[in-house]
Amino acid sequence: MVVQASLEGEAYFPSDDVMEQAFVRDWEALARFADEDLEGFWAREASELEWYQPWERVLDDSQAPFFKWFVGAKVNIVQNALDRHMTTWRKNKLALIWVGEKGDVRTYSYFELYREVCQFANLLRAMGVQKGDRVTIYMPRIPEIVTAMLACARIGAIHSVVYGGFSVDALQGRVDDSHSRVVITADGGWMNGKLVELKKTVDDAIKRCPSVETVIVIQHTGQEVWIEPGRDYWYHELKQLRITNGACTPQEMDSEDPLYILYTSGTTGTPKAILHTHGGYMVGVYSTLKYVFELNDMDRWWCTADPGWVTGHSYLVYGPLLLGATTFMYEGAPTYPYPDRWWSLVEKYGISVFYTAPTAIRGLMRFGESWPKRRDLSSLRLLGSVGEPINPEAWRWYHSVIGGQRCPIMDTWWQTETGCFMITPTPVVPLKPGSASRPFFGQRAEILDEHGNPVPDGEEGYMVLTRPWPAMMRTIYQDDERFIQQYWSKYPGKYMTGDSAKRDTDGYFWVIGRVDDVIKVSGYRLGTAEIESALVSHPAVAEAAAIGLPHDIKGQAIHVYCILRADYTPSQELMEELRQHVGMHLGPIAKPEKITFMDALPKTRSGKIMRRLLKARAQGLADGDISTLEE
């Protein structure tokens, strides 16, 4: 890519090679079509997939904000993710490559994955699981988590995947809230060379979950676990029974029938059970992955997310399979046993499109350039970023060191609630480090003030989405009122993202952070992401978290927590140097009141910094909900 100055600020324009290979070269034309004919655009996208019965109406907004998409259509997302490939050459194409932390490898063709899913689905049906039943899945990153999700969806059950690192209380709360009858787990998993005792956590959690009747256990680590007679069953033993044999016809679902519930991280209160449906979610995920990452039959796609998060749902499991792509899954951590573990896998398996989080990129930056430069990363053609705003310094490192200055970075903004990308470039869109660029085709976004008035370009405000989209959440499971209050009450008719952002004069959106992560110092609004980006641009800082604490004069004062790179040690001199560095980048008003050096920052299991927890502890307050805090 080439840096040019025809746009405001630093911008990277796609190379001739990228333009020649692009799936959609004229971004403006497609954006104009989707904007002028929203329903026509999404109907065209949906027509590329298979439906048992066509829709009578593309969008029903008569009961907004309870929107309905592809009304009257009958479909099953697994029919599209697996079955429709059985009649094409993709039947024998690799669907999934899995590598365990211990180095073990398993691969599945589309036919093999189809067969495994049918077996699992037959088993669930034989155990009494019916359409609409909730099934909790609590597993490590192993192939069976994929087959379990798809098996549930195939028979019309609603899966609730809970991240395999959650505590007993977090798991218990989610199982109880969903009233799951069946829990699917594993004996354990591996992470950073350590054994994670999943079955033990399940045993402790479901003591307080009267709805649970059955626990299915995958044998993965080989450790001894308790098997409760009449309740617990080894999956490998059940597979040997005749009940699992043969094909399993997918359950014909209404387009609006529930597909899954997924609990948000809980950083802004008690976890919310976000509900997604078969039809609209399928179309949204399929289309966004197709346009943004342009996966083709030669690609090997690696989304590093865990299936316990929406990124894993949409772009590790469902999206790649809907496109007939080869998806890669790795069980372990990026730096175990060495900091080049991810890059060695990219090299060995020829990964061509790589999608990860800024947290991971900043963590790997800490080890310098020598580790990735040991590896041949020439197979990469596109990079992606997800989960939080990526600071420009990390963006440039990712682009230069990992992408060799040739791989465009698809910086995607979206949420558990949106189901799919909302603000994102495509490979032909000029890129600005730190900006997710523009809304996806058919979407519109606005930046509003407290009273709902649009703010001028360059000023921060509340980011809202103003048009419905197929993959949008339908409600909070069993709590329609909370759904309305949380997302639709502040600005009626507009979806409240909960994020602070600004738009520049080129129409590019810059997400600052959660609304409650905005610090107001002497009347000036400062985003935590801006402060943290300034700190990370200093060579001593690997990662930073900024919070606002009460101040008698300023209203709020900035307090910062920093992790230093390996070659630096904490000192009063360095603290003052960092304060001046932030002041130089953002102005004197942004100088931190205090800087605390730490070995680690508190984060959710999905890698988001828990600034709320830092703020509570700094003020001597109760921690609140820490069910999502990683160990």
Disulfide bonds with the S-S distance in Angstrom:
none
